[in-house]
Amino acid sequence: KAAMSRCGELLRRKVPVMIFPEGTRSRTDELLPFKDGAFRLAIEHGATILPLAVAGTRAALAKHDWRFGRAKALVTVGDPISTDGLTLADVETLKARVRSQIEALAARIRPLTTTG
């Protein structure tokens, strides 16, 4: 909750923030269910969402470990998604739109990595 509050403060000042919508890291390559918080913040602050897919970070960013390891990672960037005109009633639709784009991006880069 404190982290989301801090993100809201940054968005109010028009500072970009990066949020993993799952709220945690998956133990597999599959996306976990998205939480509402990032999408609610984006709508509340009129922030544009820039979907990203990341592959190959498992060795560098182990779950439940704050230390960074070394790894070669791939990042691919999707098309910006505007929240203009959206209300909190649109959170589920926005989540589905972002998820669809991230899944497509991940499918393109996942075969290029061997470490997930």
C-alpha positions as CSV (number, residue, x, y, z in Angstrom):
1,K,0.0,0.0,0.0
2,A,2.8,2.4,0.8
3,A,4.5,1.6,-2.5
4,M,1.3,2.4,-4.5
5,S,0.9,5.6,-2.5
6,R,4.4,6.6,-3.5
7,C,3.7,5.8,-7.1
8,G,0.6,8.0,-6.9
9,E,2.7,10.8,-5.6
10,L,5.2,10.4,-8.5
11,L,2.4,10.2,-11.1
12,R,0.9,13.5,-9.7
13,R,4.3,15.1,-10.5
14,K,4.3,13.5,-14.0
15,V,7.2,11.2,-13.1
16,P,7.1,7.9,-14.9
17,V,6.9,4.8,-12.8
18,M,7.4,1.1,-13.6
19,I,4.9,-1.3,-11.9
20,F,4.7,-5.0,-12.4
21,P,0.9,-5.5,-12.5
22,E,1.1,-9.0,-11.0
23,G,2.5,-7.6,-7.8
24,T,5.1,-10.4,-7.6
25,R,7.3,-12.5,-9.8
26,S,6.1,-15.7,-11.4
27,R,8.0,-18.9,-10.8
28,T,7.3,-19.9,-14.4
29,D,7.1,-17.9,-17.7
30,E,3.4,-17.6,-17.3
31,L,1.8,-14.3,-16.3
32,L,0.0,-14.3,-13.0
33,P,-3.3,-12.6,-12.6
34,F,-3.0,-8.8,-12.7
35,K,-3.9,-6.8,-9.6
36,D,-6.1,-3.7,-9.9
37,G,-3.8,-1.2,-8.3
38,A,-1.6,-0.1,-11.2
39,F,-4.6,0.3,-13.4
40,R,-6.5,2.3,-10.9
41,L,-3.5,4.6,-10.5
42,A,-3.1,5.0,-14.2
43,I,-6.8,5.9,-14.6
44,E,-6.8,8.2,-11.6
45,H,-3.8,10.1,-12.8
46,G,-4.5,10.0,-16.6
47,A,-1.2,8.1,-17.1
48,T,-0.4,6.4,-20.3
49,I,0.6,2.8,-19.9
50,L,3.6,1.5,-21.9
51,P,3.4,-2.3,-21.8
52,L,6.8,-4.1,-21.5
53,A,7.7,-7.8,-21.6
54,V,11.0,-9.0,-20.0
55,A,12.6,-12.4,-20.4
56,G,15.8,-13.9,-19.1
57,T,15.8,-12.2,-15.7
58,R,15.2,-15.1,-13.4
59,A,18.9,-15.5,-12.6
60,A,19.4,-11.8,-12.0
61,L,16.2,-11.1,-10.0
62,A,15.6,-14.2,-7.9
63,K,12.2,-14.3,-6.1
64,H,12.5,-13.2,-2.5
65,D,16.1,-12.0,-2.8
66,W,17.0,-8.3,-3.0
67,R,20.4,-9.0,-4.5
68,F,20.9,-8.6,-8.2
69,G,22.7,-11.4,-10.1
70,R,24.0,-11.4,-13.6
71,A,22.0,-12.3,-16.6
72,K,21.3,-11.4,-20.2
73,A,17.8,-10.2,-20.5
74,L,15.6,-9.1,-23.4
75,V,13.0,-6.4,-23.1
76,T,10.4,-5.5,-25.7
77,V,8.2,-2.5,-25.6
78,G,4.6,-2.4,-26.8
79,D,2.3,0.4,-28.0
80,P,1.3,3.1,-25.5
81,I,-2.2,2.6,-24.1
82,S,-4.0,5.8,-23.2
83,T,-6.3,6.1,-20.1
84,D,-8.0,9.3,-21.4
85,G,-11.7,9.1,-20.8
86,L,-11.5,6.0,-18.7
87,T,-13.1,5.6,-15.3
88,L,-12.5,3.1,-12.5
89,A,-15.4,1.1,-14.0
90,D,-13.0,0.4,-16.9
91,V,-10.2,-1.3,-14.8
92,E,-11.1,-4.8,-16.0
93,T,-11.2,-3.8,-19.6
94,L,-7.9,-1.9,-19.3
95,K,-6.3,-4.9,-17.5
96,A,-7.4,-7.2,-20.3
97,R,-6.0,-4.9,-23.0
98,V,-2.6,-4.5,-21.3
99,R,-2.4,-8.2,-20.5
100,S,-3.1,-9.1,-24.2
101,Q,-0.4,-6.9,-25.4
102,I,2.2,-8.2,-22.8
103,E,1.3,-11.8,-23.6
104,A,2.0,-11.1,-27.3
105,L,5.2,-9.3,-26.6
106,A,6.4,-12.1,-24.3
107,A,5.6,-14.8,-26.9
108,R,7.9,-13.0,-29.3
109,I,11.0,-12.8,-27.0
110,R,10.6,-15.9,-24.8
111,P,12.0,-18.3,-27.4
112,L,15.1,-16.1,-27.7
113,T,16.1,-16.8,-24.0
114,T,17.0,-20.1,-22.3
115,T,16.9,-18.9,-18.7
116,G,13.3,-17.6,-18.6
